[in-house]
């Protein structure tokens, strides 16, 4: 298993208590995942619990370096629509 929490993590503590394999730990400057312990929640949950709760879109990557909580995953708003809305708000 090869999940990775990257530097955009803000140490909010949302993911750590949800991890069924206790693979997430506090490190400096952000949380990390012990890949020897991580099961990607296989056998416990249909979705990875850390990514399902993480409030920072794109902070958790799979083994291919792809965000498993990509932009738009929390809001349901596609990134291009969000950019359009933000541009409209800033133009006011």
Secondary structure as UniProt FT lines:
FT   STRAND          4..5
FT   TURN            7..8
FT   TURN            14..15
FT   HELIX           16..18
FT   TURN            20..21
FT   STRAND          24..25
FT   STRAND          32..33
FT   TURN            35..37
FT   TURN            40..44
FT   HELIX           49..53
FT   TURN            57..58
FT   STRAND          60..61
FT   TURN            63..64
FT   TURN            71..75
FT   HELIX           79..91
//
